[in-house]
């Protein structure tokens, strides 16, 4: 298989729409549909990703769900927003959320 473009990897970008399956129970995963808002530190347990829930979540639409990264089973990219380097805009800000 010939590749014409160099693969630079995939980066989660703020404003992108994702569908995430994460661990909820042994019987079924938790499905999260929404817009990626950034990362957050969760005490000593590690990092989580913040998702603004879309209308498929009914009464929870617009709320923020934090998913610990070690609980993610799969992540589908529905639409990708362009990467914006926040540090170059504001060098005093190191946190995305």
C-alpha positions, 0 to 999 in steps of 0.5 A: 500500500503506497502512502502519498501523505505523511501521517502526523497522527490524530489530535483531539481538538476543541470544538470537534464532535465525537461519539465515545464509548466508555466503561459503564458496566460489564453488560453495556458501555456508556455512549457519549455524543457531543462536542469536545471542550478540553482536558481536565485533571482529576485529582491523583487519578489522572486525566479526563476529557470534557464533552458537552452533551448533544441533543441525543442526551435529551434533558442532559443536552448542554451539560458537561460530562467528564470521562476519565481517559482510562475508561474510554473503549472507543472514540469515533470522530464525527467532525474534526475542528481545526487545531488552534494553539492556545499557548501562542494566543495566551502564553499564561494559560496552560489549561484547556478547560 
